[in-house]
Amino acid sequence: MPMTSPLLDGSSTDATAPVRPGALASFGPKRAWSLLLQLTQRLRDQGAICSPTGIALGPDDHLVEVPLSQASLILDPAESRGWSVPEDLEAELPTATGDLLDLFVPLCVGADAPSLVVAHLAQSLDGRVATASGSSKFISGREDLTHTHRLRAMFDAVLVGARTIEHDDPRLTTRLAPGPNPTRVVVDPSGRLPNTHHVFTEPDAPTVLVRGPGHFDAPAHVCVIELELQGGWIPAPALLEALAQRGLRRVFIEGGGITVSGFLNEGALNRLHITVAPVLIGSGRPSLKLPEIATLDDAMRIACRHFTLGPDVLFDCPLSPRKD
């Protein structure tokens, strides 16, 4: 029997392809994650999904694009969660799969998806991301760590500030989730980091060091980008443009609080994920630090969604980045 194309490009080679191949009852989180990785690759290859698009699981769990009347899932940027299922299939979809799609499909659809900028922070109940000494391993639990690794797999680049490298020495790879390692981007405006950290010594993934003018003895897998500083900071628009010129358009900002605050304050984020863990630190470094406001009328109020990640709660906050 002829098989449909697995490219999710509408180019089915069989006009009589089966309707809704694969039952949603067996569409568990593992298969949903495979779908999300394929959607991410589709974005890189073909660009944004900006209108309702029907998809079904074809042979070997490859996605096929089908007419809406034959779809198992419908991708639709107009939906707040980015997707839906036909009414007659709603009861079949496992709850855990629906939660996974709710959280990640909005990162894969819509006009902004090919150049999405998303940040994530894990904080305590009292709004701290680290102790006064900089210790932050681990505020949130295993489920949130897996969430972080999934975000890495879905983006072209994972970006962190120098302080995160200095205190946590992360590898910034996808050890806890199937998927490709992103390019690691380290922002070190003053050039204070030595080349002894994991991202510089372990060539598990391409690495980009963004810094102010100066010399750095870079290992072979590290690309150095020098950008002009403004007040000791590399402006987010200039940084994102430099990454885009190297094909790194989907950027996940993993921390720390100073770096995320800078991007948020400059209006450079499409989405902010904040995971709140049931722990009280009592002192230490704040999650976000933004310019002072006089009254609550000036506060940034966000219509966010929330998800349970084991003992933690993740707040998913869509934002409207500035275009200036």
Secondary structure, DSSP 4 states (H G I P E B T S, - for coil): -----SSSSS--S-TTPPSS-S-GGG--HHHHHHHHHHHHHHHHHH----S-EEEEE-GGG-EEEE-GGG-SEEE-TTSTTSEE--GGGGGGS-HHHHHHHHHHGGGTSSTTGGG-EEEEEEE-TTSEEE-TT---TTSS-HHHHHHHHHHHHHSSEEEEEHHHHHHH----S-TTSSSPPPEEEEEETT----TTSHHHH-TTS-EEEEESSS-----TTEEEEE---BTTB--HHHHHHHHHTTT--SEEEEE-HHHHHHHHHTT--SEEEEEE-S----SSEES------SSGGGS-----EEEEETTEEEEEEE------
